[in-house]
Amino acid sequence: MKFTINRDQLLTPLQQIVSVIEKRQTMPILSNVLLQLVDQQLTMTGTDTEIQIVSTIQSEFPAENGQITVPARKFLDICRLLPANAEISFQLQDDKIKLSSGRSRFSLSSLPAEHYPEFNATEADYQFSINSGKLKKALDKTLFCMANQDVRYYLNGLLLHISNSRLKLVASDGHRLAIYEDDIGHATGYEVRIIIPRKAVQELHRLLDDADLELGVQFSNNFIRVEYKQVVFSSKLIDAKFPDFSKVFSQDAMPPLVIAKQSLRDALTRVAILSNEKYKGVSFDIGRESLKLSAHNPEHDSAEEELLIDFAGEPLNIAFNSQYILDAVSNLDSDTARITIATNASSCFVEDPEQHAFRFVVMPMRM
């Protein structure tokens, strides 16, 4: 196996692959990237057995076919620290990989390609195409609500719901919930729900860097595959049913409170400085003409700030995790936020008054 390739061609796809590979592995070969060269086409593969990224690069130089695996992070570090547009020559000698570029020489250990684990994925039952910018925006609005290592494992991911031409993404950690809806742009003719694991969602979000491209999505009940540029991203799915959240939106609610987004963000950020570091609780004292935000902590520090509002409902005192409210408000596109509280004070709805694609629900907390 022997080939030469431009460093800049190699760097971005290699970075994408290394981000999937876990630093600590039970199998040494999972720390490696699989390199396969056929007819001047280099295919690089990285996996943690749950997620796989395959990237294809066309080499302009004469090459000898072959396949091998090399330590992914060492390979990336070498490529990253070489000068821009440097040409890297790659040659397999016995069980060593010889890299050379200019006056630099490197020798890396390798493991046989035939020992590299296969990523078993069945045939796709469903497929659709979508603008990558549209999907990335949907991920932006929801992924921060996913749970992390929750015992309710179905919350450690993102619900993807396709209903003909409608796309709905839902994420929740049990204390808050985010929903984003949009139009795919074409009819699919089916309705299906899948749960994409947390790490796969984050890696896919990182991968989508060009808002103008179309990407192809294929999936079945146990895996999803996304084709984007010269990359094929695959992930296993969470085998579970996402909880029914529709009842949350059927509750009776108080009159909405509409407030300037930036004013609320700034005031909430200041007051939260002196909240309990663990729970981040801030009290909302809502009156007819003012919203008073207040916080205190075990060190007996306290903060208070008042905002002018116009509220048609009965005065109310309720508390929330300040970060949850900040996350919701920060993701609104307009300059104002509409906040609606259920009459039984069991949940709070944060929405964009102008665009109804994004909805956020946060549960109150006891102070």
KATA-V389252 format. One record per backbone hydrogen bond with DSSP energy under -0.5 kcal/mol. CO is the residue of the C=O (numbers start at 1). NH is the residue of the N-H. E is the energy in kcal/mol with one decimal. If there is no record, write none. Layout:
CO/NH/E + CO/NH/E
This chain:
1/92/-2.5 + 2/64/-3.4 + 3/90/-3.3 + 4/61/-0.6 + 5/88/-3.1 + 6/10/-1.4 + 7/11/-1.9 + 8/12/-0.7 + 9/13/-0.5 + 10/14/-1.9 + 11/15/-2.4 + 12/16/-2.1 + 13/17/-2.0 + 14/18/-2.5 + 15/19/-1.6 + 16/20/-0.6 + 17/20/-1.1 + 17/21/-1.0 + 23/25/-0.6 + 26/28/-0.5 + 27/30/-1.7 + 28/31/-1.8 + 29/32/-1.6 + 31/72/-2.1 + 33/35/-0.5 + 33/70/-2.0 + 34/45/-2.0 + 35/68/-2.2 + 36/38/-0.5 + 36/43/-3.0 + 37/66/-1.8 + 38/41/-1.5 + 40/42/-0.6 + 40/59/-3.3 + 41/38/-2.1 + 41/43/-0.5 + 42/44/-0.5 + 42/57/-3.0 + 43/36/-2.2 + 44/55/-2.8 + 45/34/-2.7 + 46/53/-2.4 + 50/236/-2.4 + 51/48/-1.7 + 51/49/-0.5 + 52/234/-2.9 + 53/46/-2.1 + 54/232/-2.7 + 55/44/-3.0 + 57/42/-3.0 + 57/59/-0.6 + 64/2/-1.7 + 66/37/-3.2 + 68/35/-3.4 + 69/111/-1.5 + 70/33/-2.8 + 71/75/-2.2 + 72/76/-2.4 + 73/77/-2.6 + 74/78/-2.1 + 75/79/-2.1 + 76/80/-2.9 + 77/81/-1.8 + 78/82/-0.7 + 79/82/-0.7 + 83/86/-1.6 + 86/7/-3.4 + 86/88/-0.5 + 87/89/-0.6 + 88/5/-2.3 + 89/100/-2.0 + 90/3/-2.5 + 91/93/-0.6 + 91/98/-3.3 + 93/96/-2.5 + 95/110/-1.1 + 96/93/-2.9 + 96/98/-0.6 + 97/99/-0.6 + 97/108/-2.6 + 98/91/-2.0 + 99/106/-2.8 + 100/89/-3.1 + 101/104/-2.5 + 104/101/-2.0 + 106/99/-2.7 + 108/97/-3.1 + 109/71/-0.7 + 111/69/-1.6 + 112/115/-1.2 + 113/116/-1.8 + 118/120/-0.9 + 119/121/-0.7 + 126/219/-2.4 + 128/217/-3.1 + 130/215/-2.5 + 131/135/-2.0 + 132/136/-2.5 + 133/137/-2.0 + 134/138/-1.8 + 135/139/-2.2 + 136/140/-2.6 + 137/141/-1.8 + 139/142/-1.1 + 139/143/-2.7 + 142/145/-2.2 + 143/146/-1.6 + 151/153/-1.7 + 152/155/-2.7 + 153/156/-1.3 + 155/147/-2.2 + 155/157/-1.1 + 156/198/-2.1 + 158/160/-0.5 + 158/196/-2.7 + 159/161/-0.6 + 159/170/-1.9 + 160/162/-0.5 + 160/194/-2.1 + 161/163/-0.5 + 161/168/-2.1 + 162/192/-2.2 + 163/165/-0.6 + 163/166/-2.3 + 165/184/-3.2 + 165/185/-0.5 + 166/163/-2.5 + 167/182/-2.3 + 168/161/-3.0 + 169/180/-2.3 + 170/159/-3.0 + 171/178/-2.7 + 172/147/-0.8 + 175/363/-2.7 + 176/173/-1.3 + 176/174/-0.7 + 177/361/-3.1 + 178/171/-2.0 + 179/359/-2.5 + 180/169/-2.6 + 182/167/-3.2 + 190/164/-3.1 + 192/162/-2.6 + 194/160/-3.1 + 194/196/-0.5 + 195/238/-2.6 + 196/158/-2.5 + 197/201/-2.2 + 198/202/-2.2 + 199/203/-2.4 + 200/204/-2.5 + 201/205/-2.4 + 202/206/-1.9 + 203/207/-1.7 + 204/208/-1.5 + 207/209/-1.4 + 210/213/-1.0 + 211/133/-1.1 + 213/132/-3.2 + 215/130/-2.0 + 216/227/-2.7 + 217/128/-2.3 + 218/225/-3.6 + 219/125/-1.1 + 219/126/-2.5 + 222/237/-1.6 + 223/220/-2.2 + 224/235/-2.3 + 225/218/-3.0 + 226/228/-0.6 + 226/233/-3.1 + 227/216/-1.8 + 228/231/-2.6 + 230/56/-2.1 + 231/228/-2.8 + 231/233/-0.5 + 232/54/-2.2 + 233/226/-3.3 + 234/52/-2.8 + 235/224/-2.5 + 236/197/-0.6 + 237/239/-0.6 + 238/240/-1.5 + 243/245/-0.7 + 245/248/-1.3 + 245/249/-0.5 + 246/249/-1.0 + 247/250/-1.1 + 248/251/-0.8 + 252/343/-2.2 + 256/258/-0.6 + 257/259/-0.5 + 257/339/-3.2 + 259/337/-3.0 + 260/264/-2.0 + 261/265/-2.5 + 262/266/-2.7 + 263/267/-2.3 + 264/268/-2.7 + 265/269/-2.4 + 266/270/-2.0 + 267/271/-2.5 + 268/272/-2.3 + 269/273/-0.6 + 270/273/-1.0 + 271/274/-1.4 + 272/275/-1.6 + 276/280/-3.1 + 280/322/-3.2 + 282/320/-2.3 + 283/285/-0.6 + 283/294/-1.8 + 284/286/-0.9 + 284/318/-2.4 + 285/287/-0.6 + 285/292/-2.5 + 286/316/-2.5 + 288/311/-2.8 + 289/309/-2.1 + 290/287/-3.0 + 290/292/-0.5 + 291/293/-0.6 + 291/307/-2.6 + 292/285/-2.8 + 293/305/-2.6 + 294/283/-3.1 + 295/303/-2.4 + 296/276/-0.6 + 297/300/-2.2 + 301/297/-1.5 + 303/295/-2.2 + 305/293/-3.4 + 307/291/-3.0 + 316/286/-3.3 + 318/284/-4.1 + 319/365/-2.4 + 320/282/-2.6 + 320/322/-0.6 + 321/324/-0.5 + 321/325/-1.6 + 322/326/-2.5 + 323/327/-2.6 + 324/328/-1.8 + 325/329/-2.7 + 326/330/-2.6 + 327/331/-0.9 + 328/331/-0.7 + 329/332/-1.5 + 335/261/-2.9 + 335/262/-0.5 + 337/259/-2.5 + 337/339/-0.6 + 338/340/-0.5 + 338/351/-2.4 + 339/257/-3.0 + 340/349/-3.8 + 341/254/-2.9 + 342/345/-2.4 + 347/342/-2.5 + 348/362/-2.3 + 349/340/-2.6 + 349/351/-0.5 + 350/360/-1.8 + 351/338/-2.6 + 351/353/-0.6 + 355/352/-0.6 + 357/181/-1.9 + 358/352/-0.8 + 359/179/-2.8 + 360/350/-3.1 + 361/177/-2.8 + 362/348/-2.1
